[in-house]
Each structure stands twice: as C-alpha cells, then as structure tokens.
Amino acid sequence: MTDFHDDLETRDPALREAALFASLRSQIARAQAEAPGISRHLGGVEAAAVTGWAELAALPVLRKSALIEMQRADPPFGGLTTRPAGQFDHVFQSPGPIYEPGLSSVPDWWRLGRALHAAGFRRGDIVHNSFAYHLTPAGQMMESGARALGCAVLAAGVGNTEAQAGAAADVGVTAYVGTPDFLKVLLDKAAEIGRDLSTIRRALVSGGPLFLSLRREYADRGISCLQCYATADVGSIAYETTDRSGVLEGMVVDEGVILEIVRPGTGDPVPAGEVGEVLVTALNPDYPLIRFATGDLSAVLPGASPCGRTNMRIKGWMGRADQTTKIKGMFVHPEQIAEIVNRHPEVVKARLTVTRVGERDAMTLAVEAATPSPELAAAVGETMQAVLKLRGEVEAAIPGSLPNDGKVIDDIRKFD
C-alpha cells in the first residue's frame, strides 16, 4: 500500500477543487489589500466571483517579462508579496534578473517535502544536496523540504566534485538531490578516487530532463531516481510517483497550486490532453503569484494515478513555449545569444544547438562572419561562457551557412 505524505493527496477531486478555489479567493482578497503589484495586475476583479476554472481563465496572465519590469519599478519584489523584503528570511536572484523571497523559518515553505516523500525520502536519511546555495534558491528549497521530513542535509552546493564525493562517502549519505546529470558525475568521481557511495539508495532530481538511459543506469546501481518539476518563483509544481510496478507515467500536481495548460502566448485553456504552456497559481499567502506563466510545455494526462493520489497529472516537462531552453540546469534565452552577437561586430548571425554527449548536455554555437577564423571562435567562446555561465563549442562559418528558419536556439535532445 502506498505511503502518502498526507490525506490531501487522496481527497475527492470535487472537494479538492472547492478547497483550492476557496483558498484562491482568500488569496486574491489579501493580495488586493497587501500586494499592490498583484492588485494592479489583476485590475478590478472581484475576489468572490472567482469560483471555478472559467473565472480563473478570465484573469490576466503574469509573464516573467512583466515580473521583471514590475520589480525594476518597485524593487525588490515588484509589489508582488504581502510582506516587505525585510520580513523574509532570504532574498534570492535568478537570471533576468528576477528576485525571489524565501522563508526557511516556515516549515516546507516551497512544498518540496511532498515530492521528496514520494521519492522515498524519510526521517533519518542523510541527503546530499548538490543544488546551489549561492544567490539562487534551489539549495534552500530542497533543504527546507528535506528538513520538514526529518532528514539531515549535507549542504554540498555546486562544484569541486572530488571534495563532494569525499564528503558524501565520509558522511554516508543515503539520498541525493540535484540535477540529473550531476549524480552520475558524482558517482563516477567517487569510483575514480576509490570512495564508496553505495549508501545512496534514492534520488530526487530537477533542473533538467531525466533521460531514460540515465534513469536505467541509476537503477542498475541500486538507486531509485525520480524527478520533480519546480521553479524558483512558485516552488513545487508536480512530482513523479511510484507503485509496486515502479515509476509511474507522468507527474502528479502538487496540492498547493492550481495548474492550467493554455495555448502558448495566451491565457486560453487547451482541450484536455493537448500540449500547451503551463500556468501556475501558487496558493502561497506570502508570495501569491496568480496565473504565472512558466514558459514550459506540458499536457494533462487522463485519469488518476495508479499510485492512489487523486490530483491532476501532467506529462511532465515537454520543452519550452519559446526558444528558451535549460542546459545543465541553467536557462538559456534567445536574448543571451543576441548579447553574444552584439559583443562581436564581425558576427552577423548565430545559432545555438543543444545535444547530448555521453549522458551529459552539450552545446555548440555556430556563428556567421565575413572572415571566420579560429581566433574569432575562441573569442566568442569566452564571451559565451561569460554570458551563459556555461562552456560550449564554437564554430565560425561564412554568411549564409546557417538555416534561414528563424531559430536562435535549436534543442535537438531526445526526451524519451
């Protein structure tokens, strides 16, 4: 029998829907009184009138571009929170830049405990947390969820793989959270330096796709690896589950959000099962983002999960609604490719191709220039690392070499 995190996961769907929309009405009313940015964005909507999906779909969509502008006009949070910055425990920065609040003093404020529980994390586990703790919130998000379950956390952060492998072996970590790729890097490094990480039996990964071949490799090493879908803005969105047969199809939506699938670039819901953009309303009284556009693509799966949880299921991450993509856990935007081009006047066009090499993300930036040269490629490579904070290959070619299809980022990775 499945061990559920709490009774919310098995609620009657009609009772869940009524409870979610009651919370939403209360949240809208509070935001209108205490979060001026949300109030201005919603306009004159009457909170009591938002009784269901149709009324929710009539509310405006909040996109990251608008969020950035709101924060610039009213720093640091754009009037989107119901408390001032000084009453939060943390202030984080994500690419954009976008500033996010955090409350680690409130148990499981980002709601990751539910996803960790579904992945088998329990009191007494020692969790190797390889998400970043510097500026970005991912490290604190996962730590908050793990601590809510009674787990100890090795705050590994990013970088210095050999030191991480040594520390994980010394401590005897039993679980891992981080990007899908880095767990393999960590395990391979441990084997290389003669350290034993066989104590790791479970993992919850995010920040990038978990490819089937990589999941199988972890299973062969005795590690049950599940993934969750979360963002810095709204916290946990959805998570994988299991039953006796193993990992189940799709992801179950978190109990603390209302999720919609809409036509990309609009707020119009798509028919059930159709791929569209994910909008999330976070039922967080401190940071009440309503109809927040993630820019991610997904679709609703029909029926309830065989695991016994009764909430909506989605197919998981199916790409980006725009050309933005995630490489090694970092978002890369078309605007960043334009910045690289602008720093090199001799470059007239560029196209970033994202692939997989040896179970790791790889990228190649092709640039057109009247006089392509190895020196130009090297200079552009340095700029690419400075702008994207990622390493990649650069190929310089003559004008007209790249396809005339409007693509700036071409993600040709296979997600099955």
N, C-alpha and C positions, 0 to 999 in steps of 0.2 A: 504493500500500500504506500502511495506517495506521501512523503512527509512535507506538508505545506508550511509556508512561512507563517501564515495566519489565516483566519477564517475569511478574510476579504477575498482571497484567491478563488474561493469556491461559491461565492454568492450567486443567487439567482440573477441572471443578466438584467432583468427588469428592475430589480432592487438596486443593482449597481448603477444602472443608468439614472435612476431617480436620485440616488445619493450624489453622483458626480455632478449632475446639473444643479442640485441644491447647493453644493459647495461652490460651483461656478457663480451662481447668483450672489452668494455672500461675498465671494472674492471680487466680483465686479463692483459691488457696492462699496467695499472697503477701498479698492483701487481708486474709484472716483473721488473718495474723500481724502485719501492719503498718498496717492501716487499720481502727481499731476501729469506726468508724461503719458501714462496709460489712459488717464481721463481724457486728455486732449486727443489721443489717438482714437479712442472709442467714439468720441463725439457725444451726442446726447442720448445714447442708448439707455433704455430703462432696464435696470438690472432684473427686476421681477418678471420682465417679459421674455427673458432668455430661458425658455422652458424645455427646449429639445434641440435636435440636430439642425432643423431648418432655421431656427432663430440664431443658432451659433454660426451657421454658414452665411448669415447676413452681416456678421460683424467684419470689420476690416482685417486684412492680413498684416501682420507685423514682420517685415523682412529685415535681414541683417543690415542692409544698406541704410534703412530708415533708423535702425537702432544706433548705428554709428553716428549718424547726423544728430540724433537726439542727445547722445552722450557728449558730442562736441559742443552742443548748445547749452547743456546743463550737466557739467561733469560732476562726479564720475559716472553716474548710472542713468543719466537722462531722465530723471523723474520717474523711473520705472519700478522703484522699490517703495515699500511702505514704511521704511525706516531710513534714517540718514546713514551715510557711509561709516561714521564713527561708531554706530551701534551694531556693526557686523564684526565677526572675528577676523575675516580675511577680505582682501581686495585682490583679485586676480586679473591678469591681462591675457587675452587671446589674440591671434592675428586679426588685424583690421585697422587699428587696434579696437578691441571690444573689452570693456571692463565688466567683470562679474563679481558679485558679492558671494560670501561664504559664511556659514555658521557651523563650525565644527563642535561648538558647545551644545548644539541641539542634536540629539541622537539621530543619526542617519538622515541628515537634512537633505541630501541628494538622493536618498531612497535606493542606494545600491545594495543594501543588505538583502533585499528580496532576490535580486539576481544572483548574488553570491550564495545565498541559501539554496537556490535552485541548482546551482553548480556543485553542491555538496559540501560547501564550507560550513564548519561547525565550531562551537566553543572548544578552545584548546588547540586549534590549528595555528601554525606559525606561517604567516603569509608573506611571501617575497613580493613586495610592491615595487615594480620597476617603472611605474609611471612617474612623470616629472613632478617635483615639488616646487620648482622654481618658476614663479610668475603664473604658469598655467595651473588650473585647479585639479587636473586628473589625479594626481597623487593623493591629495586630501579627500577627493570624492571617494576613491576606493578605500582609503584608510578609515573614513567615517563609517562606511558600510561594514567593513570587517570588524571594527571595534564594537559596533552595535550587536554583532553576533557573538561577541566574546572571544574573538581571535586576537592573537598577538601579531604585530606587524613589523617586519624588517623593512625599514624605510630606505630602500636601495636607490630609488631615483634612476637617473639615466647615466650612461657612460661607464668607463672603467670596468669592462666586462670581467676581467680576471679577478679584480677585487670583489665584485659582486658574487662571482661563483665561489670564491673562497669563503666569504661571509655566509652565504647560503648553506654551504657544507658545514661550517663551524656551528651554526645555529641549529641545523637540522630542519630547515623549512619543509613544510608539508604541502604547501599550496602556493600558487603563483597567480599574480595579476599583472597585466601589462599588454603590450602589443602582441599579436600572434607570432610574428617573426622572431621577436627577441627571446622567447622561451627556447627556441632551437639554438640560437646563438649562445645562450647561457649554458644549456646542456652540453653543447659541443665544446665550449671552452673548459667546462669542468672536466670532461673526459680528457681533453688535451693536457691539462695540468695535473691530472691524477686525483681529482676530487670527486667524491661520491654525492650525487644529487638524487639517488634513487628514493629518497624520502618524499619527493614531490609526487603526490598522487592525484591532484586535481588542479584545474586552472580555469580562470575566467579571463577571457581576452576581449579587447576592444581596440578602437583606434585604427582599424583596418580590417579587410576581409580575412576570414579564416578559410584557407583553401582546403579542399577535401583531402588532398595528398598530405598536407601538413597535419591535419587532424588525425589521419591514419598513422602517421609516424609517431605522434604523441601517444596514441592508443597502444602501438607496438612497444612503447617504453613504459607502459603501465600507467599513463596519465589520462584521466578523463578531462577533456578540454571542451568547454562550452564558451559561447560568446554572448555579449550583451551589446545593446545599442543605447548609447548615452551621449549627451552633449554638455558642454560647459554651461550653457545657458539654462537648460531645463532639468539637468540631471538624468536619471534613468528613464528610458522610454520603453524599452522592450527587452526581453531576455529569452534565451533558449531554455528548454526543459527536457527532462528525460522520463522514461518509464522503464520497465524491465527489458524492453527491446533495445534500449539505447537512446541516443539523442533524437529528439522528435523534429519533424518538419516545422519550419517557421519559428517565430518568436511570439511569446505571449506579451501583450501590452501591460505596462506597469499600472498598478492600481491608483497611482497618484497623478495620472494625466488623462486628458481626453485627446484622442488621436483621430485625425481626419486624413483622408487621401484625396487630393484635389488635382485638377489639371495644372501642370506646371505654369507658373507665371500668373495664375488666377487664384481665386478662393472658391471655385466651383467644385463641389464634390463629384468624383467619378463614380460610375457604376461599380458595384461590388466585384472585386477580382481584377479590375483594370489597374494597370500601373499608373501611378501619379506621384505627385510631390507630397511629402509628409508634413502636415501641420500639427503642432503640439500645443495644447493649452495645459500649462503646469499649474496644478492646484496647490501652489505654494503661497501662503499669505504674505511672506516677506518679499517675494520676487514674482509677482503674478503676471507672467507673460501669457498673453491670450492670442491664440491663433498664430503662433510663432512659426515662420517658415524655415524649416531646417535645410532646404535645398537638396534633400535626399529623396531618392525614388524608392517606392515600395508598393505593395498591393495587399489587400486584405485576403486572408485565407478563409474559406468557408468552414463553418462548424467549429466545435470546441476542440481543444487539445485532448488527445488520449491520456495525457497525464492527470486529468481531472480538474485542471484550472479552467474556469469558465469565461475568462475575459477574451476580448477580440484577439485574434492572431494576425500577424503580418508576415510576409515572406522574408523579412529581413532587408538588409541593405542591398539595393539593386542598381546603384550608380547615382550620379548626380543629375539634378534637373537642369543644371547649366554645365559648362565645361570644367568647373571646379572639380578637382579630384583629391583623394587622400593618398599620400605616398609615405610609407614608413611612419604612419601615424600623424603626418602633418598635412594640413590642407594646402593645396597649391592652386592659386587663382589665375585666370587669364590676365588680370591686371598686373600680376607679378611678372609674367612673361613680357608684357609690354614695357615694364620698367627696365628689364634687362636689355631689351632692344634699344630703348631710349638712351641708355648709358653708352651705347656703341653706335655712333652716327653712321658708320660704314655698313651696319647690318640693316637690311631693308625688310626682312621678314623672318619669323621664327615659328617653330612648331615643336612642342614637347611630346615625345612618345613615351608612354609608360608600359613596361613589360615586367615579366618575372624571370629571374635568373637564379637557379639553384635555390628555390623556395624563398627568395628574397626579392623585394621590389627593386627595380632598376629603371633608370630614365636616361633618355638621350635627347638633347636639344639640338635640332638641326637649324642652322641659320643660313640665310642667303646674303651674300655680299659680292660686290663687283670684283673684289680681289680676295677670294678666300685663301686662308693660309693657316698653318699650324699655330702661328703666333696669335692670330685672331681667335682661334678656337680656345687656346689656353687662357686668353684674357677674358673671353666670355664665360669660360668655366669658373674663373674666380668670382666674377660678378654673380653668376648663378648661385654659387654657394653662399655668397653674402646676402642675396635677396631671399632665396628659398630656405636657407639654413640646411640644405641637403646637397650631397655630392652627386654628380652625374657626368655622363659623357657629353661632349660637344662635337658636332660635325659641321664644318663650314662648306658651303656649296655655292655655285653660281646662281644668279637670279633666274627664276622660272623652274627651279628644281623641285620645289615643294608643291603638293597638290593644291589646286585652286578650289578648295571646298569650305573655306571659312573657319576651319578648325585651328585652334591655337594649342589645345591640349588633346592628345589622342590616346585614350586609355584602352589598350588592346589586351589587358589581362583577362583571363577567363575565370569566372567565379563559380565554376562547378567542377 
